Amino acid sequence: MKTKIILLLIVISLPFIGIGQTLKPNKDSTWMRGGLVSANFSQSSLTNWSAGGESALGLESMLAYEVNYKKSKNLWHNRFEFAYGVNHTDSDGTRKSNDKIYISSNYGYAMAKNLYASALMTFQTQFEKGYNYKVSDVNYISKFMAPGYLTIGAGATWTPKSWLTATLTPATWKGTFVTDDSLSSVGAYGVDKGDHLLSEFGANLKAEAKYEFLPNMTVYTRVNLYSNYLGKPWNIDVNWDVILNMKVNNWFSANVTTNLVYDDDQRIARKDGTTRPVVQFKEVLGVGLQLNF
C-alpha cells in the first residue's frame, strides 16, 4: 500500500516539475519572467515506538510563476499559483492538505509617474473535493468551481517601488460560483439556495510585495480587501497570502506559505450543528526539491 501511495505522489508532482524545466526567460527586455516549482516530501515510520504515534507520508507541490510586461506607457502584470498536497496515515488514509488555483492579470496605462489607469482580473478555485474532517469525512464541502471566485474591476495601479504594487478598483464585480447542485441547494458560500452564483459589486484593494531581505531569502505577500456596496459594506472580505522562500542551492530549499481568509458570506459548520463566519488560517511548511527559473 505504501509503495502505491509513493508512486501516486511522484506522478502528481511530475507535471509541476516538467513545467518548471521548460519555461525560459524571454530575451526581450520588456518582458520579465520568473518563478519557482517545488516538490516537498515528508515521511515518518514508527515500529514498536513506545512514545506512540503512527507512520505518515506526505507531499506538497507548488508552482508560482510571473509574466510581466512594461514598455512605454503600458504595464501588464500576470501571476499564476498552483498548489496541491496530500498526507497519508494508517488511521486516516489519504487526505488532502493543500489545494489551490490562482490566476491574476492587471493591465495599466500610465497617467503619471508610477501611476496607471488599470483593469484587474483575478480567479481562484481548487482542483478537487475538500472535507471538513472535524464534522464529516463523507460529505464534501468544496470542489472545483464550488466555490470559484472571479473578480473584475477598474481603477488605478500605483508602483512606488520595483518590489511593491498596489491596485485600487472602486468599481469591482465579484462573482462567487457554486456549480455543484448539492452545495448550492444548501446555500453554501453565500449563494441563495438553488442558485449557482452570488454576484456582488463593490471596491477592491490589492497590494503585492516581493522582496529579498537576505541573500537567497525572499518573501512574497499579497493582500486583497473587498467591500460589497450592495450589502454590509463595512464587513470587509480579507484574503492575505504569504510565501517565504529560503533557497539552499539550485535544487533544494525550504518554504513557508500562509493564507488568512475572512469572508462574511462563508459560514463554517460547527460540531454543534451551527454555522457562522470565522477567520480561516492555513500554514504549510515544506522542505525539499525546488527549481527557480
C-alpha positions in Angstrom: 0.0 0.0 0.0 2.8 2.4 0.9 4.5 1.8 -2.4 1.4 2.7 -4.3 1.0 5.9 -2.3 4.6 6.9 -3.0 4.2 6.2 -6.8 0.9 8.2 -6.8 2.6 11.2 -5.1 5.5 11.1 -7.5 3.1 11.1 -10.5 1.3 14.1 -9.0 4.5 16.1 -8.8 5.8 15.3 -12.3 3.6 17.8 -14.2 4.8 20.6 -11.9 8.5 19.7 -12.4 8.0 19.5 -16.1 6.5 23.0 -16.3 9.4 24.4 -14.4 12.0 22.9 -16.6 10.5 24.1 -19.9 9.8 27.7 -19.2 12.6 30.1 -20.0 13.1 33.9 -19.8 12.3 35.9 -22.9 15.3 37.8 -24.4 13.1 40.8 -25.0 13.8 43.1 -22.0 10.2 44.4 -22.0 9.2 41.0 -20.7 10.2 39.9 -17.2 9.5 36.2 -16.3 10.3 34.1 -13.3 9.0 31.7 -10.7 9.6 28.6 -8.8 8.3 25.0 -8.6 8.8 22.8 -5.6 8.0 19.2 -4.5 8.3 18.7 -0.8 8.2 15.2 0.8 7.7 14.3 4.4 7.9 10.7 5.8 7.9 9.1 9.3 8.0 5.4 10.1 7.4 4.0 13.6 7.8 0.4 14.7 7.1 -0.6 18.3 7.6 3.1 19.2 7.0 3.4 23.0 6.2 7.2 22.8 3.2 6.5 20.5 2.3 8.0 17.2 1.9 6.5 13.7 3.7 6.4 10.4 2.9 9.2 7.9 3.7 10.1 4.4 3.1 13.5 2.7 3.7 15.6 -0.4 3.3 19.2 -1.1 3.7 20.5 -4.7 3.7 24.2 -5.6 4.2 26.3 -8.8 4.4 30.1 -8.6 5.1 32.0 -11.9 5.0 35.6 -13.0 4.9 37.1 -16.5 5.2 40.9 -16.5 5.4 43.4 -19.4 6.4 47.1 -19.3 7.0 49.3 -22.2 6.3 53.0 -22.9 3.1 53.7 -21.0 1.9 50.1 -20.9 2.1 47.9 -17.8 0.9 44.3 -17.7 1.3 42.0 -14.6 0.3 38.3 -14.6 0.7 35.8 -11.8 -0.1 32.1 -11.6 -0.2 29.9 -8.5 -1.0 26.2 -8.3 -0.6 24.1 -5.2 -1.6 20.6 -4.2 -0.8 18.4 -1.2 -1.8 15.1 0.4 -1.0 13.4 3.7 -1.4 9.6 4.3 -1.6 7.9 7.7 -2.6 4.4 8.6 -5.6 5.5 10.7 -7.0 8.3 8.4 -5.9 7.1 5.0 -5.1 9.7 2.3 -6.4 13.3 2.9 -5.9 16.5 1.0 -3.8 19.0 2.9 -3.4 21.8 0.3 -5.3 22.7 -2.9 -5.1 26.0 -4.8 -5.6 27.5 -8.3 -5.0 31.3 -8.5 -4.7 33.4 -11.7 -4.3 37.2 -11.7 -3.9 39.7 -14.6 -3.6 43.5 -14.3 -3.2 45.9 -17.2 -2.3 49.6 -16.7 -1.8 52.7 -18.8 0.4 55.4 -17.4 -1.3 58.6 -16.2 1.7 60.0 -14.2 4.9 58.7 -12.8 4.3 55.3 -11.1 0.5 55.8 -11.5 -1.6 53.8 -14.1 -5.2 53.7 -15.0 -5.8 49.9 -14.8 -8.1 46.9 -15.2 -7.8 43.9 -12.9 -9.0 40.3 -13.1 -8.4 37.5 -10.6 -9.7 34.0 -10.5 -9.4 31.4 -7.7 -10.7 27.9 -7.0 -9.4 24.4 -6.2 -8.7 21.2 -8.0 -10.9 18.6 -6.2 -13.2 17.9 -3.4 -12.5 19.1 0.1 -13.8 17.9 3.5 -14.2 19.4 7.0 -12.9 16.2 8.7 -13.9 17.5 12.2 -17.5 17.4 11.0 -17.7 14.6 8.4 -15.3 12.7 6.1 -18.2 11.7 3.8 -19.9 14.9 2.8 -17.6 17.2 0.9 -17.8 21.0 1.4 -15.9 22.1 -1.7 -14.8 21.0 -5.2 -13.6 22.6 -8.5 -15.7 25.8 -9.0 -17.6 25.2 -5.8 -16.6 27.7 -4.8 -14.9 29.6 -7.6 -14.2 33.3 -7.4 -13.9 35.7 -10.3 -13.2 39.4 -9.7 -13.1 42.1 -12.5 -12.5 45.7 -11.7 -11.4 49.1 -13.0 -9.3 51.7 -11.2 -5.7 52.7 -10.6 -2.4 51.0 -10.0 0.5 52.5 -8.0 4.1 51.2 -8.3 6.1 53.4 -5.8 8.9 50.7 -5.7 10.1 48.0 -8.0 9.0 45.4 -5.3 5.7 47.0 -4.4 2.4 47.3 -6.4 -1.0 48.5 -5.1 -4.2 48.4 -7.2 -7.4 50.1 -6.1 -10.5 49.3 -8.2 -13.5 51.2 -6.8 -15.7 49.6 -9.5 -15.4 45.9 -9.0 -17.7 43.0 -9.7 -17.1 39.8 -7.7 -18.7 36.6 -8.6 -18.8 33.5 -6.3 -19.6 30.4 -8.2 -21.0 27.2 -6.7 -21.6 24.9 -9.6 -22.3 21.8 -7.5 -26.0 21.2 -7.1 -25.7 19.6 -3.6 -23.7 22.6 -2.3 -25.9 25.2 -4.0 -29.1 23.5 -2.6 -28.0 24.4 1.0 -26.9 27.9 0.1 -23.1 27.3 0.6 -20.7 30.2 0.2 -23.4 32.8 0.3 -25.4 31.9 -2.8 -29.2 31.7 -2.4 -30.4 28.1 -2.1 -30.6 26.5 -5.5 -28.6 29.3 -7.2 -25.1 28.9 -8.6 -23.8 32.4 -8.4 -23.5 35.2 -5.8 -23.0 38.5 -7.6 -21.5 41.4 -5.7 -20.4 44.9 -6.7 -18.0 47.0 -4.6 -14.4 48.2 -4.2 -11.3 46.1 -4.0 -7.8 47.0 -2.8 -5.0 44.6 -3.8 -1.4 45.1 -2.6 1.6 42.9 -3.6 5.2 42.9 -2.4 8.1 40.7 -3.3 11.4 41.4 -1.5 14.7 39.7 -1.0 15.5 40.7 2.6 18.5 38.4 2.9 20.6 36.6 0.3 18.5 33.6 -1.1 15.7 34.5 1.3 12.6 36.1 -0.4 9.2 36.9 0.8 6.1 37.5 -1.4 2.9 38.8 0.2 -0.4 39.7 -1.3 -3.5 41.1 0.4 -7.0 41.6 -1.1 -9.6 43.7 0.7 -13.1 43.8 -0.8 -16.2 45.8 0.3 -19.6 45.0 -1.2 -21.5 48.2 -1.8 -24.8 46.2 -2.1 -24.8 44.6 1.3 -22.9 45.3 4.6 -20.0 47.3 3.0 -18.4 47.6 6.5 -17.8 43.8 6.5 -14.5 43.7 4.6 -13.6 40.4 2.9 -9.9 39.7 3.6 -7.6 37.3 1.7 -3.9 37.5 2.7 -1.2 35.2 1.3 2.4 35.0 2.2 5.2 32.8 0.6 8.5 32.8 2.4 11.2 31.1 0.3 14.6 30.1 1.7 16.9 28.8 -1.1 19.7 26.4 -0.1 21.1 25.8 -3.6 19.8 25.4 -7.2 17.8 22.3 -6.2 16.9 22.4 -2.5 15.0 24.9 -0.5 12.6 25.4 2.4 9.4 27.5 2.1 6.6 28.5 4.3 3.2 29.5 2.9 0.3 31.0 4.9 -3.2 32.1 3.9 -5.6 34.1 6.1 -9.2 34.4 4.9 -12.3 36.2 6.3 -15.5 36.3 4.2 -18.8 37.2 5.9 -20.6 35.1 3.3 -18.7 31.9 4.2 -20.4 30.2 7.1 -18.3 27.4 8.6 -20.1 24.4 10.0 -19.5 23.6 13.7 -19.8 20.3 15.6 -22.9 21.6 17.4 -24.7 22.0 14.0 -24.5 25.8 13.8 -22.7 27.8 11.2 -21.0 31.2 11.3 -18.3 33.2 9.6 -14.9 32.9 11.2 -11.3 33.8 10.5 -9.7 31.0 8.5 -6.0 30.3 8.6 -3.7 27.8 6.8 0.0 27.3 7.1 2.2 24.9 5.1 5.9 24.2 5.7 7.9 22.4 3.1 11.5 21.3 2.7 12.6 19.5 -0.5 13.3 19.9 -4.2 12.9 23.3 -5.8 13.7 24.8 -9.2 13.9 28.5 -9.7 13.5 29.9 -13.2 
